[in-house]
């Protein structure tokens, strides 16, 4: 259903506890946690947003991401 990169990012974010707005993580942190190349991680973020499993929170010049679903 979803690509292996999306699964890897999703699992890494669940393990990091990024499941609420106040626990959101940056794209850089998501990249390092998932151990995916940056481009693949950003594509996985976009795919999760399309699925409605991920939301972003803008904070000044930064964007932080958190999961709204705990399963794919």
PDB file of N, CA, C, O and CB in Angstrom:
ATOM      1  N   UNK A   1       0.823  -1.197   0.000  1.00  0.00           N
ATOM      2  CA  UNK A   1       0.000   0.000   0.000  1.00  0.00           C
ATOM      3  C   UNK A   1       0.865   1.259   0.000  1.00  0.00           C
ATOM      4  O   UNK A   1       0.650   2.159  -0.812  1.00  0.00           O
ATOM      5  CB  UNK A   1      -0.935  -0.001   1.207  1.00  0.00           C
ATOM      6  N   UNK A   2       1.838   1.328   0.902  1.00  0.00           N
ATOM      7  CA  UNK A   2       2.752   2.477   0.918  1.00  0.00           C
ATOM      8  C   UNK A   2       4.172   1.998   0.667  1.00  0.00           C
ATOM      9  O   UNK A   2       4.480   0.818   0.833  1.00  0.00           O
ATOM     10  CB  UNK A   2       2.666   3.241   2.268  1.00  0.00           C
ATOM     11  N   UNK A   3       5.022   2.913   0.271  1.00  0.00           N
ATOM     12  CA  UNK A   3       6.404   2.560  -0.048  1.00  0.00           C
ATOM     13  C   UNK A   3       7.187   2.223   1.229  1.00  0.00           C
ATOM     14  O   UNK A   3       6.803   2.628   2.326  1.00  0.00           O
ATOM     15  CB  UNK A   3       7.091   3.714  -0.810  1.00  0.00           C
ATOM     16  N   UNK A   4       8.284   1.481   1.070  1.00  0.00           N
ATOM     17  CA  UNK A   4       9.119   1.149   2.240  1.00  0.00           C
ATOM     18  C   UNK A   4       9.678   2.394   2.938  1.00  0.00           C
ATOM     19  O   UNK A   4       9.864   2.396   4.155  1.00  0.00           O
ATOM     20  CB  UNK A   4      10.275   0.246   1.812  1.00  0.00           C
ATOM     21  N   UNK A   5       9.945   3.450   2.162  1.00  0.00           N
ATOM     22  CA  UNK A   5      10.455   4.687   2.756  1.00  0.00           C
ATOM     23  C   UNK A   5       9.420   5.313   3.684  1.00  0.00           C
ATOM     24  O   UNK A   5       9.758   5.813   4.757  1.00  0.00           O
ATOM     25  CB  UNK A   5      10.851   5.685   1.660  1.00  0.00           C
ATOM     26  N   UNK A   6       8.166   5.281   3.267  1.00  0.00           N
ATOM     27  CA  UNK A   6       7.090   5.849   4.089  1.00  0.00           C
ATOM     28  C   UNK A   6       6.955   5.044   5.376  1.00  0.00           C
ATOM     29  O   UNK A   6       6.809   5.613   6.457  1.00  0.00           O
ATOM     30  CB  UNK A   6       5.741   5.863   3.310  1.00  0.00           C
ATOM     31  N   UNK A   7       7.004   3.719   5.257  1.00  0.00           N
ATOM     32  CA  UNK A   7       6.918   2.869   6.445  1.00  0.00           C
ATOM     33  C   UNK A   7       8.072   3.142   7.401  1.00  0.00           C
ATOM     34  O   UNK A   7       7.884   3.209   8.616  1.00  0.00           O
ATOM     35  CB  UNK A   7       6.907   1.394   6.045  1.00  0.00           C
ATOM     36  N   UNK A   8       9.267   3.297   6.840  1.00  0.00           N
ATOM     37  CA  UNK A   8      10.453   3.533   7.657  1.00  0.00           C
ATOM     38  C   UNK A   8      10.340   4.864   8.405  1.00  0.00           C
ATOM     39  O   UNK A   8      10.643   4.938   9.596  1.00  0.00           O
ATOM     40  CB  UNK A   8      11.719   3.518   6.781  1.00  0.00           C
ATOM     41  N   UNK A   9       9.905   5.909   7.705  1.00  0.00           N
ATOM     42  CA  UNK A   9       9.737   7.217   8.339  1.00  0.00           C
ATOM     43  C   UNK A   9       8.648   7.161   9.400  1.00  0.00           C
ATOM     44  O   UNK A   9       8.822   7.684  10.501  1.00  0.00           O
ATOM     45  CB  UNK A   9       9.400   8.289   7.291  1.00  0.00           C
ATOM     46  N   UNK A  10       7.529   6.531   9.074  1.00  0.00           N
ATOM     47  CA  UNK A  10       6.413   6.430  10.015  1.00  0.00           C
ATOM     48  C   UNK A  10       6.853   5.721  11.296  1.00  0.00           C
ATOM     49  O   UNK A  10       6.571   6.188  12.400  1.00  0.00           O
ATOM     50  CB  UNK A  10       5.228   5.682   9.371  1.00  0.00           C
ATOM     51  N   UNK A  11       7.538   4.604  11.142  1.00  0.00           N
ATOM     52  CA  UNK A  11       8.014   3.838  12.301  1.00  0.00           C
ATOM     53  C   UNK A  11       8.988   4.659  13.135  1.00  0.00           C
ATOM     54  O   UNK A  11       8.917   4.644  14.364  1.00  0.00           O
ATOM     55  CB  UNK A  11       8.685   2.532  11.846  1.00  0.00           C
ATOM     56  N   UNK A  12       9.895   5.372  12.480  1.00  0.00           N
ATOM     57  CA  UNK A  12      10.873   6.192  13.199  1.00  0.00           C
ATOM     58  C   UNK A  12      10.184   7.304  13.984  1.00  0.00           C
ATOM     59  O   UNK A  12      10.584   7.615  15.106  1.00  0.00           O
ATOM     60  CB  UNK A  12      11.891   6.794  12.220  1.00  0.00           C
ATOM     61  N   UNK A  13       9.151   7.901  13.397  1.00  0.00           N
ATOM     62  CA  UNK A  13       8.444   8.983  14.087  1.00  0.00           C
ATOM     63  C   UNK A  13       7.635   8.457  15.272  1.00  0.00           C
ATOM     64  O   UNK A  13       7.532   9.128  16.299  1.00  0.00           O
ATOM     65  CB  UNK A  13       7.522   9.720  13.111  1.00  0.00           C
ATOM     66  N   UNK A  14       7.064   7.265  15.136  1.00  0.00           N
ATOM     67  CA  UNK A  14       6.330   6.664  16.254  1.00  0.00           C
ATOM     68  C   UNK A  14       7.294   6.377  17.401  1.00  0.00           C
ATOM     69  O   UNK A  14       6.995   6.670  18.558  1.00  0.00           O
ATOM     70  CB  UNK A  14       5.606   5.359  15.808  1.00  0.00           C
ATOM     71  N   UNK A  15       8.466   5.796  17.072  1.00  0.00           N
ATOM     72  CA  UNK A  15       9.456   5.483  18.101  1.00  0.00           C
ATOM     73  C   UNK A  15       9.964   6.752  18.784  1.00  0.00           C
ATOM     74  O   UNK A  15      10.268   6.736  19.976  1.00  0.00           O
ATOM     75  CB  UNK A  15      10.630   4.708  17.492  1.00  0.00           C
ATOM     76  N   UNK A  16      10.056   7.850  18.034  1.00  0.00           N
ATOM     77  CA  UNK A  16      10.530   9.117  18.596  1.00  0.00           C
ATOM     78  C   UNK A  16       9.450   9.799  19.422  1.00  0.00           C
ATOM     79  O   UNK A  16       9.731  10.747  20.155  1.00  0.00           O
ATOM     80  CB  UNK A  16      10.997  10.051  17.483  1.00  0.00           C
ATOM     81  N   UNK A  17       8.216   9.321  19.307  1.00  0.00           N
ATOM     82  CA  UNK A  17       7.121   9.892  20.082  1.00  0.00           C
ATOM     83  C   UNK A  17       6.519  11.147  19.480  1.00  0.00           C
ATOM     84  O   UNK A  17       5.883  11.928  20.187  1.00  0.00           O
ATOM     85  CB  UNK A  17       7.591  10.194  21.447  1.00  0.00           C
ATOM     86  N   UNK A  18       6.710  11.352  18.181  1.00  0.00           N
ATOM     87  CA  UNK A  18       6.179  12.538  17.500  1.00  0.00           C
ATOM     88  C   UNK A  18       4.720  12.316  17.115  1.00  0.00           C
ATOM     89  O   UNK A  18       4.367  12.312  15.936  1.00  0.00           O
ATOM     90  CB  UNK A  18       7.020  12.871  16.245  1.00  0.00           C
ATOM     91  N   UNK A  19       3.877  12.130  18.136  1.00  0.00           N
ATOM     92  CA  UNK A  19       2.480  11.807  17.877  1.00  0.00           C
ATOM     93  C   UNK A  19       1.527  12.886  18.368  1.00  0.00           C
ATOM     94  O   UNK A  19       0.315  12.675  18.413  1.00  0.00           O
ATOM     95  CB  UNK A  19       2.131  10.496  18.523  1.00  0.00           C
ATOM     96  N   UNK A  20       2.064  14.030  18.732  1.00  0.00           N
ATOM     97  CA  UNK A  20       1.230  15.149  19.168  1.00  0.00           C
ATOM     98  C   UNK A  20       1.895  16.447  18.740  1.00  0.00           C
ATOM     99  O   UNK A  20       3.102  16.494  18.504  1.00  0.00           O
ATOM    100  CB  UNK A  20       1.005  15.123  20.712  1.00  0.00           C
ATOM    101  N   UNK A  21       1.095  17.493  18.645  1.00  0.00           N
ATOM    102  CA  UNK A  21       1.611  18.778  18.168  1.00  0.00           C
ATOM    103  C   UNK A  21       2.765  19.291  19.024  1.00  0.00           C
ATOM    104  O   UNK A  21       3.715  19.871  18.498  1.00  0.00           O
ATOM    105  CB  UNK A  21       0.498  19.808  18.144  1.00  0.00           C
ATOM    106  N   UNK A  22       2.690  19.085  20.327  1.00  0.00           N
ATOM    107  CA  UNK A  22       3.760  19.569  21.201  1.00  0.00           C
ATOM    108  C   UNK A  22       5.016  18.699  21.161  1.00  0.00           C
ATOM    109  O   UNK A  22       6.036  19.060  21.748  1.00  0.00           O
ATOM    110  CB  UNK A  22       3.258  19.651  22.615  1.00  0.00           C
ATOM    111  N   UNK A  23       4.951  17.557  20.476  1.00  0.00           N
ATOM    112  CA  UNK A  23       6.111  16.671  20.345  1.00  0.00           C
ATOM    113  C   UNK A  23       6.601  16.603  18.898  1.00  0.00           C
ATOM    114  O   UNK A  23       7.309  15.668  18.524  1.00  0.00           O
ATOM    115  CB  UNK A  23       5.764  15.265  20.845  1.00  0.00           C
ATOM    116  N   UNK A  24       6.229  17.586  18.095  1.00  0.00           N
ATOM    117  CA  UNK A  24       6.587  17.606  16.676  1.00  0.00           C
ATOM    118  C   UNK A  24       8.106  17.684  16.497  1.00  0.00           C
ATOM    119  O   UNK A  24       8.818  18.250  17.327  1.00  0.00           O
ATOM    120  CB  UNK A  24       5.906  18.795  15.969  1.00  0.00           C
ATOM    121  N   UNK A  25       8.583  17.101  15.390  1.00  0.00           N
ATOM    122  CA  UNK A  25      10.018  17.114  15.092  1.00  0.00           C
ATOM    123  C   UNK A  25      10.275  17.774  13.745  1.00  0.00           C
ATOM    124  O   UNK A  25       9.390  17.837  12.891  1.00  0.00           O
ATOM    125  CB  UNK A  25      10.590  15.682  15.100  1.00  0.00           C
ATOM    126  N   UNK A  26      11.493  18.263  13.567  1.00  0.00           N
ATOM    127  CA  UNK A  26      11.870  18.930  12.315  1.00  0.00           C
ATOM    128  C   UNK A  26      12.152  17.895  11.231  1.00  0.00           C
ATOM    129  O   UNK A  26      12.293  16.704  11.511  1.00  0.00           O
ATOM    130  CB  UNK A  26      13.108  19.836  12.526  1.00  0.00           C
ATOM    131  N   UNK A  27      12.229  18.365  10.003  1.00  0.00           N
ATOM    132  CA  UNK A  27      12.532  17.475   8.878  1.00  0.00           C
ATOM    133  C   UNK A  27      13.936  16.887   9.032  1.00  0.00           C
ATOM    134  O   UNK A  27      14.165  15.725   8.697  1.00  0.00           O
ATOM    135  CB  UNK A  27      12.411  18.236   7.531  1.00  0.00           C
ATOM    136  N   UNK A  28      14.870  17.688   9.539  1.00  0.00           N
ATOM    137  CA  UNK A  28      16.242  17.203   9.739  1.00  0.00           C
ATOM    138  C   UNK A  28      16.271  16.059  10.747  1.00  0.00           C
ATOM    139  O   UNK A  28      16.951  15.053  10.547  1.00  0.00           O
ATOM    140  CB  UNK A  28      17.158  18.349  10.215  1.00  0.00           C
ATOM    141  N   UNK A  29      15.520  16.231  11.830  1.00  0.00           N
ATOM    142  CA  UNK A  29      15.462  15.183  12.859  1.00  0.00           C
ATOM    143  C   UNK A  29      14.788  13.934  12.287  1.00  0.00           C
ATOM    144  O   UNK A  29      15.236  12.816  12.543  1.00  0.00           O
ATOM    145  CB  UNK A  29      14.694  15.686  14.123  1.00  0.00           C
ATOM    146  N   UNK A  30      13.726  14.117  11.521  1.00  0.00           N
ATOM    147  CA  UNK A  30      13.036  12.982  10.895  1.00  0.00           C
ATOM    148  C   UNK A  30      13.976  12.244   9.942  1.00  0.00           C
ATOM    149  O   UNK A  30      13.966  11.015   9.872  1.00  0.00           O
ATOM    150  CB  UNK A  30      11.775  13.463  10.137  1.00  0.00           C
ATOM    151  N   UNK A  31      14.781  13.004   9.215  1.00  0.00           N
ATOM    152  CA  UNK A  31      15.742  12.406   8.282  1.00  0.00           C
ATOM    153  C   UNK A  31      16.763  11.560   9.035  1.00  0.00           C
ATOM    154  O   UNK A  31      17.053  10.431   8.641  1.00  0.00           O
ATOM    155  CB  UNK A  31      16.457  13.501   7.463  1.00  0.00           C
ATOM    156  N   UNK A  32      17.305  12.110  10.117  1.00  0.00           N
ATOM    157  CA  UNK A  32      18.321  11.356  10.863  1.00  0.00           C
ATOM    158  C   UNK A  32      17.720  10.148  11.581  1.00  0.00           C
ATOM    159  O   UNK A  32      18.358   9.098  11.658  1.00  0.00           O
ATOM    160  CB  UNK A  32      19.013  12.269  11.878  1.00  0.00           C
ATOM    161  N   UNK A  33      16.509  10.284  12.103  1.00  0.00           N
ATOM    162  CA  UNK A  33      15.868   9.154  12.800  1.00  0.00           C
ATOM    163  C   UNK A  33      15.544   8.008  11.844  1.00  0.00           C
ATOM    164  O   UNK A  33      15.724   6.838  12.183  1.00  0.00           O
ATOM    165  CB  UNK A  33      14.584   9.620  13.497  1.00  0.00           C
ATOM    166  N   UNK A  34      15.069   8.348  10.659  1.00  0.00           N
ATOM    167  CA  UNK A  34      14.671   7.306   9.705  1.00  0.00           C
ATOM    168  C   UNK A  34      15.848   6.751   8.918  1.00  0.00           C
ATOM    169  O   UNK A  34      15.735   5.702   8.284  1.00  0.00           O
ATOM    170  CB  UNK A  34      13.640   7.851   8.745  1.00  0.00           C
ATOM    171  N   UNK A  35      16.978   7.453   8.957  1.00  0.00           N
ATOM    172  CA  UNK A  35      18.185   7.065   8.213  1.00  0.00           C
ATOM    173  C   UNK A  35      17.927   6.978   6.708  1.00  0.00           C
ATOM    174  O   UNK A  35      18.533   6.169   6.004  1.00  0.00           O
ATOM    175  CB  UNK A  35      18.708   5.722   8.724  1.00  0.00           C
ATOM    176  N   UNK A  36      17.020   7.824   6.235  1.00  0.00           N
ATOM    177  CA  UNK A  36      16.739   7.915   4.804  1.00  0.00           C
ATOM    178  C   UNK A  36      17.498   9.113   4.224  1.00  0.00           C
ATOM    179  O   UNK A  36      17.779  10.072   4.943  1.00  0.00           O
ATOM    180  CB  UNK A  36      15.200   8.047   4.541  1.00  0.00           C
ATOM    181  N   UNK A  37      17.830   9.064   2.931  1.00  0.00           N
ATOM    182  CA  UNK A  37      18.376  10.272   2.298  1.00  0.00           C
ATOM    183  C   UNK A  37      17.338  11.397   2.368  1.00  0.00           C
ATOM    184  O   UNK A  37      16.136  11.134   2.389  1.00  0.00           O
ATOM    185  CB  UNK A  37      18.783   9.988   0.813  1.00  0.00           C
ATOM    186  N   UNK A  38      17.802  12.639   2.404  1.00  0.00           N
ATOM    187  CA  UNK A  38      16.897  13.772   2.628  1.00  0.00           C
ATOM    188  C   UNK A  38      15.765  13.836   1.600  1.00  0.00           C
ATOM    189  O   UNK A  38      14.614  14.080   1.964  1.00  0.00           O
ATOM    190  CB  UNK A  38      17.681  15.071   2.597  1.00  0.00           C
ATOM    191  N   UNK A  39      16.080  13.619   0.328  1.00  0.00           N
ATOM    192  CA  UNK A  39      15.049  13.695  -0.717  1.00  0.00           C
ATOM    193  C   UNK A  39      13.975  12.624  -0.505  1.00  0.00           C
ATOM    194  O   UNK A  39      12.783  12.901  -0.641  1.00  0.00           O
ATOM    195  CB  UNK A  39      15.687  13.535  -2.117  1.00  0.00           C
ATOM    196  N   UNK A  40      14.399  11.410  -0.174  1.00  0.00           N
ATOM    197  CA  UNK A  40      13.440  10.327   0.068  1.00  0.00           C
ATOM    198  C   UNK A  40      12.603  10.621   1.302  1.00  0.00           C
ATOM    199  O   UNK A  40      11.409  10.321   1.331  1.00  0.00           O
ATOM    200  CB  UNK A  40      14.167   8.981   0.231  1.00  0.00           C
ATOM    201  N   UNK A  41      13.218  11.205   2.317  1.00  0.00           N
ATOM    202  CA  UNK A  41      12.487  11.541   3.539  1.00  0.00           C
ATOM    203  C   UNK A  41      11.436  12.612   3.245  1.00  0.00           C
ATOM    204  O   UNK A  41      10.305  12.511   3.722  1.00  0.00           O
ATOM    205  CB  UNK A  41      13.460  12.026   4.643  1.00  0.00           C
ATOM    206  N   UNK A  42      11.788  13.622   2.479  1.00  0.00           N
ATOM    207  CA  UNK A  42      10.836  14.682   2.151  1.00  0.00           C
ATOM    208  C   UNK A  42       9.688  14.129   1.300  1.00  0.00           C
ATOM    209  O   UNK A  42       8.539  14.534   1.474  1.00  0.00           O
ATOM    210  CB  UNK A  42      11.548  15.837   1.409  1.00  0.00           C
ATOM    211  N   UNK A  43       9.992  13.214   0.388  1.00  0.00           N
ATOM    212  CA  UNK A  43       8.939  12.579  -0.413  1.00  0.00           C
ATOM    213  C   UNK A  43       8.014  11.755   0.486  1.00  0.00           C
ATOM    214  O   UNK A  43       6.797  11.757   0.300  1.00  0.00           O
ATOM    215  CB  UNK A  43       9.558  11.680  -1.518  1.00  0.00           C
ATOM    216  N   UNK A  44       8.595  11.055   1.457  1.00  0.00           N
ATOM    217  CA  UNK A  44       7.798  10.255   2.385  1.00  0.00           C
ATOM    218  C   UNK A  44       6.914  11.162   3.240  1.00  0.00           C
ATOM    219  O   UNK A  44       5.769  10.818   3.531  1.00  0.00           O
ATOM    220  CB  UNK A  44       8.712   9.392   3.284  1.00  0.00           C
ATOM    221  N   UNK A  45       7.441  12.319   3.644  1.00  0.00           N
ATOM    222  CA  UNK A  45       6.649  13.289   4.411  1.00  0.00           C
ATOM    223  C   UNK A  45       5.448  13.745   3.582  1.00  0.00           C
ATOM    224  O   UNK A  45       4.330  13.805   4.094  1.00  0.00           O
ATOM    225  CB  UNK A  45       7.520  14.513   4.826  1.00  0.00           C
ATOM    226  N   UNK A  46       5.669  14.061   2.323  1.00  0.00           N
ATOM    227  CA  UNK A  46       4.572  14.498   1.459  1.00  0.00           C
ATOM    228  C   UNK A  46       3.529  13.394   1.285  1.00  0.00           C
ATOM    229  O   UNK A  46       2.327  13.658   1.281  1.00  0.00           O
ATOM    230  CB  UNK A  46       5.115  14.929   0.091  1.00  0.00           C
ATOM    231  N   UNK A  47       4.000  12.162   1.142  1.00  0.00           N
ATOM    232  CA  UNK A  47       3.070  11.036   0.978  1.00  0.00           C
ATOM    233  C   UNK A  47       2.233  10.829   2.242  1.00  0.00           C
ATOM    234  O   UNK A  47       1.032  10.570   2.159  1.00  0.00           O
ATOM    235  CB  UNK A  47       3.844   9.743   0.638  1.00  0.00           C
ATOM    236  N   UNK A  48       2.868  10.945   3.409  1.00  0.00           N
ATOM    237  CA  UNK A  48       2.127  10.801   4.668  1.00  0.00           C
ATOM    238  C   UNK A  48       1.116  11.936   4.837  1.00  0.00           C
ATOM    239  O   UNK A  48       0.033  11.727   5.384  1.00  0.00           O
ATOM    240  CB  UNK A  48       3.101  10.774   5.867  1.00  0.00           C
ATOM    241  N   UNK A  49       1.465  13.129   4.372  1.00  0.00           N
ATOM    242  CA  UNK A  49       0.523  14.254   4.444  1.00  0.00           C
ATOM    243  C   UNK A  49      -0.691  13.987   3.562  1.00  0.00           C
ATOM    244  O   UNK A  49      -1.820  14.289   3.949  1.00  0.00           O
ATOM    245  CB  UNK A  49       1.212  15.573   4.020  1.00  0.00           C
ATOM    246  N   UNK A  50      -0.462  13.418   2.366  1.00  0.00           N
ATOM    247  CA  UNK A  50      -1.568  13.089   1.461  1.00  0.00           C
ATOM    248  C   UNK A  50      -2.489  12.033   2.073  1.00  0.00           C
ATOM    249  O   UNK A  50      -3.704  12.068   1.877  1.00  0.00           O
ATOM    250  CB  UNK A  50      -1.025  12.593   0.113  1.00  0.00           C
ATOM    251  N   UNK A  51      -1.898  11.094   2.815  1.00  0.00           N
ATOM    252  CA  UNK A  51      -2.684  10.039   3.460  1.00  0.00           C
ATOM    253  C   UNK A  51      -3.438  10.560   4.684  1.00  0.00           C
ATOM    254  O   UNK A  51      -4.323   9.885   5.209  1.00  0.00           O
ATOM    255  CB  UNK A  51      -1.774   8.879   3.866  1.00  0.00           C
ATOM    256  N   UNK A  52      -3.087  11.752   5.129  1.00  0.00           N
ATOM    257  CA  UNK A  52      -3.729  12.324   6.303  1.00  0.00           C
ATOM    258  C   UNK A  52      -3.158  11.805   7.607  1.00  0.00           C
ATOM    259  O   UNK A  52      -3.779  11.956   8.659  1.00  0.00           O
ATOM    260  CB  UNK A  52      -5.192  12.050   6.261  1.00  0.00           C
ATOM    261  N   UNK A  53      -1.978  11.193   7.552  1.00  0.00           N
ATOM    262  CA  UNK A  53      -1.368  10.621   8.751  1.00  0.00           C
ATOM    263  C   UNK A  53      -0.394  11.586   9.413  1.00  0.00           C
ATOM    264  O   UNK A  53       0.027  11.361  10.548  1.00  0.00           O
ATOM    265  CB  UNK A  53      -0.653   9.329   8.406  1.00  0.00           C
ATOM    266  N   UNK A  54      -0.032  12.660   8.712  1.00  0.00           N
ATOM    267  CA  UNK A  54       0.986  13.583   9.200  1.00  0.00           C
ATOM    268  C   UNK A  54       0.504  15.009   9.037  1.00  0.00           C
ATOM    269  O   UNK A  54      -0.121  15.352   8.033  1.00  0.00           O
ATOM    270  CB  UNK A  54       2.319  13.376   8.459  1.00  0.00           C
ATOM    271  N   UNK A  55       0.792  15.830  10.015  1.00  0.00           N
ATOM    272  CA  UNK A  55       0.468  17.254   9.912  1.00  0.00           C
ATOM    273  C   UNK A  55       1.727  18.052  10.189  1.00  0.00           C
ATOM    274  O   UNK A  55       2.669  17.566  10.814  1.00  0.00           O
ATOM    275  CB  UNK A  55      -0.673  17.653  10.899  1.00  0.00           C
ATOM    276  N   UNK A  56       1.724  19.292   9.710  1.00  0.00           N
ATOM    277  CA  UNK A  56       2.869  20.148   9.980  1.00  0.00           C
ATOM    278  C   UNK A  56       2.455  21.350  10.821  1.00  0.00           C
ATOM    279  O   UNK A  56       1.304  21.786  10.815  1.00  0.00           O
ATOM    280  CB  UNK A  56       3.512  20.612   8.670  1.00  0.00           C
ATOM    281  N   UNK A  57       3.436  21.858  11.537  1.00  0.00           N
ATOM    282  CA  UNK A  57       3.235  22.994  12.417  1.00  0.00           C
ATOM    283  C   UNK A  57       4.315  24.010  12.079  1.00  0.00           C
ATOM    284  O   UNK A  57       5.505  23.734  12.226  1.00  0.00           O
ATOM    285  CB  UNK A  57       3.282  22.576  13.934  1.00  0.00           C
ATOM    286  N   UNK A  58       3.899  25.177  11.628  1.00  0.00           N
ATOM    287  CA  UNK A  58       4.864  26.211  11.263  1.00  0.00           C
ATOM    288  C   UNK A  58       5.201  27.039  12.493  1.00  0.00           C
ATOM    289  O   UNK A  58       4.319  27.453  13.245  1.00  0.00           O
ATOM    290  CB  UNK A  58       4.314  27.113  10.128  1.00  0.00           C
ATOM    291  N   UNK A  59       6.498  27.272  12.683  1.00  0.00           N
ATOM    292  CA  UNK A  59       6.978  28.020  13.834  1.00  0.00           C
ATOM    293  C   UNK A  59       8.074  28.966  13.348  1.00  0.00           C
ATOM    294  O   UNK A  59       9.207  28.539  13.126  1.00  0.00           O
ATOM    295  CB  UNK A  59       7.504  27.062  14.964  1.00  0.00           C
ATOM    296  N   UNK A  60       7.745  30.240  13.182  1.00  0.00           N
ATOM    297  CA  UNK A  60       8.673  31.236  12.629  1.00  0.00           C
ATOM    298  C   UNK A  60       9.179  30.772  11.265  1.00  0.00           C
ATOM    299  O   UNK A  60       8.404  30.714  10.310  1.00  0.00           O
ATOM    300  CB  UNK A  60       9.869  31.477  13.598  1.00  0.00           C
ATOM    301  N   UNK A  61      10.462  30.443  11.160  1.00  0.00           N
ATOM    302  CA  UNK A  61      11.019  30.025   9.872  1.00  0.00           C
ATOM    303  C   UNK A  61      11.093  28.509   9.741  1.00  0.00           C
ATOM    304  O   UNK A  61      11.528  28.003   8.707  1.00  0.00           O
ATOM    305  CB  UNK A  61      12.402  30.621   9.684  1.00  0.00           C
ATOM    306  N   UNK A  62      10.680  27.779  10.765  1.00  0.00           N
ATOM    307  CA  UNK A  62      10.810  26.325  10.771  1.00  0.00           C
ATOM    308  C   UNK A  62       9.458  25.642  10.609  1.00  0.00           C
ATOM    309  O   UNK A  62       8.409  26.211  10.912  1.00  0.00           O
ATOM    310  CB  UNK A  62      11.475  25.862  12.060  1.00  0.00           C
ATOM    311  N   UNK A  63       9.512  24.414  10.128  1.00  0.00           N
ATOM    312  CA  UNK A  63       8.317  23.589  10.031  1.00  0.00           C
ATOM    313  C   UNK A  63       8.590  22.310  10.813  1.00  0.00           C
ATOM    314  O   UNK A  63       9.627  21.670  10.639  1.00  0.00           O
ATOM    315  CB  UNK A  63       7.940  23.282   8.532  1.00  0.00           C
ATOM    316  N   UNK A  64       7.656  21.953  11.664  1.00  0.00           N
ATOM    317  CA  UNK A  64       7.771  20.739  12.466  1.00  0.00           C
ATOM    318  C   UNK A  64       6.633  19.805  12.090  1.00  0.00           C
ATOM    319  O   UNK A  64       5.531  20.245  11.761  1.00  0.00           O
ATOM    320  CB  UNK A  64       7.749  21.062  13.991  1.00  0.00           C
ATOM    321  N   UNK A  65       6.917  18.502  12.144  1.00  0.00           N
ATOM    322  CA  UNK A  65       5.955  17.501  11.714  1.00  0.00           C
ATOM    323  C   UNK A  65       5.572  16.586  12.871  1.00  0.00           C
ATOM    324  O   UNK A  65       6.397  16.279  13.731  1.00  0.00           O
ATOM    325  CB  UNK A  65       6.519  16.682  10.555  1.00  0.00           C
ATOM    326  N   UNK A  66       4.325  16.159  12.882  1.00  0.00           N
ATOM    327  CA  UNK A  66       3.867  15.189  13.877  1.00  0.00           C
ATOM    328  C   UNK A  66       2.787  14.306  13.265  1.00  0.00           C
ATOM    329  O   UNK A  66       2.107  14.694  12.315  1.00  0.00           O
ATOM    330  CB  UNK A  66       3.335  15.904  15.148  1.00  0.00           C
ATOM    331  N   UNK A  67       2.645  13.119  13.828  1.00  0.00           N
ATOM    332  CA  UNK A  67       1.677  12.140  13.326  1.00  0.00           C
ATOM    333  C   UNK A  67       0.327  12.337  13.984  1.00  0.00           C
ATOM    334  O   UNK A  67       0.243  12.609  15.182  1.00  0.00           O
ATOM    335  CB  UNK A  67       2.176  10.711  13.566  1.00  0.00           C
ATOM    336  N   UNK A  68      -0.724  12.201  13.200  1.00  0.00           N
ATOM    337  CA  UNK A  68      -2.077  12.256  13.750  1.00  0.00           C
ATOM    338  C   UNK A  68      -2.724  10.871  13.767  1.00  0.00           C
ATOM    339  O   UNK A  68      -3.775  10.669  14.375  1.00  0.00           O
ATOM    340  CB  UNK A  68      -2.939  13.230  12.940  1.00  0.00           C
ATOM    341  N   UNK A  69      -2.081   9.928  13.091  1.00  0.00           N
ATOM    342  CA  UNK A  69      -2.522   8.536  13.109  1.00  0.00           C
ATOM    343  C   UNK A  69      -1.392   7.685  13.674  1.00  0.00           C
ATOM    344  O   UNK A  69      -0.217   7.977  13.450  1.00  0.00           O
ATOM    345  CB  UNK A  69      -2.936   8.049  11.679  1.00  0.00           C
ATOM    346  N   UNK A  70      -1.743   6.645  14.398  1.00  0.00           N
ATOM    347  CA  UNK A  70      -0.699   5.792  14.965  1.00  0.00           C
ATOM    348  C   UNK A  70      -0.545   4.482  14.200  1.00  0.00           C
ATOM    349  O   UNK A  70       0.253   3.629  14.591  1.00  0.00           O
ATOM    350  CB  UNK A  70      -1.001   5.500  16.421  1.00  0.00           C
ATOM    351  N   UNK A  71      -1.299   4.313  13.118  1.00  0.00           N
ATOM    352  CA  UNK A  71      -1.123   3.147  12.265  1.00  0.00           C
ATOM    353  C   UNK A  71      -1.431   3.534  10.829  1.00  0.00           C
ATOM    354  O   UNK A  71      -2.228   4.436  10.569  1.00  0.00           O
ATOM    355  CB  UNK A  71      -2.024   1.976  12.726  1.00  0.00           C
ATOM    356  N   UNK A  72      -0.787   2.839   9.903  1.00  0.00           N
ATOM    357  CA  UNK A  72      -1.001   3.160   8.484  1.00  0.00           C
ATOM    358  C   UNK A  72      -2.152   2.383   7.912  1.00  0.00           C
ATOM    359  O   UNK A  72      -2.471   2.530   6.732  1.00  0.00           O
ATOM    360  CB  UNK A  72       0.250   2.880   7.674  1.00  0.00           C
TER     361      UNK A  72
END
